[in-house]
Amino acid sequence: MDEHPDDVAAANRPAANIAASIPAAIAALPRFRLFDEPSPLHPLTRFSAALGGGADVWIKREDLLPLAFGGNKLRNLEFLVGAALAEETDALVTSGRRWSNHCRLTAAAGAKAGLAVHLVLSGPPVTPPGPNERLDRMLGAIVHVSATDARADREALVEEVVGSLRSAGHRPYLVPVGGSGAVGAAGQELAGLELAAQARSLGISPEAVILPSATGGTQAGVLVGLRLGGLATRLEGIAVASPPAELVPVIGRLLEGLEPLTGLRVDPAEIDLDGSHLGRAYGIPTSAASEAAELLARTEGILVDPIYTAKALAALIAGVRSGRLTGTVVFWHAGGTPGLFENLAGAAGT
Ligand SMILES: Cc1ncc(COP(=O)(O)O)c(C=O)c1O
């Protein structure tokens, strides 16, 4: 298995940045910088060997983006916080499950930007609070927990929080669930461009990129970015929250929303979403995901979480073992590390 330490270091230097290839409409969007790109891309030599050497697996380390245990959602937040500041709002309001990485990173980004942050988490309240909720509070966010896990209850509480902020004379900025939507996905599009630039600089040409997909913003943005960067690589989303029948149309709409920003039409037929690793439900671990997490930890010393990334890694492992995935395959480590410490027993109802 080839490893290219000097080339890898060069491809990961900020000099390999993508400023020149960012579409003009995205470059013109307000952006609040939260990190210096690129996130590292490197080979997983011992992991690939443990899978029998049928594929050369690389990893894109979005988990190493620098704030609050890292994660891909910092990409969306650069543009969402940029918009919030440009619109002269003074508070970010967003929502998600209690283990939401997006909520934790919104708290971190808001702290860095000097904006108040209100997080509305699905209930019922958990005592003591789990690690993400504790981090949310530590980062200074005001946490509101809905009485039940029903989406409608959480949405009603979001309305209530926004309403009371407005009545108190504040100007809240509503960040969509998962930071998804065209503005957030624009950040993910830069991640796709970045991978294309790194691959070019390393002289590798990935057959496939495998990533976890929940609200679909990452998948839509990265897909557009890869194509803009001239990489025809297959992008395989692994559904971790809702089944493909629900998520594919959402990703289709995100692709349409990105079109005016990039000038690029991506054929919806390119949306590749695998629903076979979801397990019983969002947030419920699977045995294949646990095995995947242990294999990566024990061969490379890298940790993945049971809610998002381990399920995607399990899909990658299944693909390599069956001989379906060959050549260079990139695992998109989207972050989520605090999820390792969440109590997920009975997660479906929370
Ligand atoms: C670690 C991690 N991976 C993947 C995802 C899925 O990203 P998206 O919601 O853009 O599909 C999330 C979303 O919160 C996440 O936190």
The ligand as a MOL file (V3000), in Angstrom:
LIG
                    3D

  0  0  0     0  0            999 V3000
M  V30 BEGIN CTAB
M  V30 COUNTS 16 16 0 0 0
M  V30 BEGIN ATOM
M  V30 1 C -20.8760 14.0350 12.7670 0
M  V30 2 C -21.9220 14.2640 11.7470 0
M  V30 3 N -21.8500 13.5760 10.5980 0
M  V30 4 C -22.7660 13.7270 9.6320 0
M  V30 5 C -23.8270 14.5900 9.7920 0
M  V30 6 C -24.8320 14.6880 8.6940 0
M  V30 7 O -24.7480 15.8980 8.0270 0
M  V30 8 P -26.0170 16.4510 7.2550 0
M  V30 9 O -27.0200 16.8510 8.2930 0
M  V30 10 O -25.5010 17.6190 6.5060 0
M  V30 11 O -26.5310 15.3710 6.4030 0
M  V30 12 C -23.9530 15.3160 10.9650 0
M  V30 13 C -25.1060 16.1860 11.1620 0
M  V30 14 O -25.3440 16.7110 12.2140 0
M  V30 15 C -22.9690 15.1660 11.9630 0
M  V30 16 O -23.0280 15.8560 13.1100 0
M  V30 END ATOM
M  V30 BEGIN BOND
M  V30 1 1 1 2
M  V30 2 1 2 3
M  V30 3 2 2 15
M  V30 4 2 3 4
M  V30 5 1 4 5
M  V30 6 1 5 6
M  V30 7 2 5 12
M  V30 8 1 6 7
M  V30 9 1 7 8
M  V30 10 2 8 9
M  V30 11 1 8 10
M  V30 12 1 8 11
M  V30 13 1 12 13
M  V30 14 1 12 15
M  V30 15 2 13 14
M  V30 16 1 15 16
M  V30 END BOND
M  V30 END CTAB
M  END
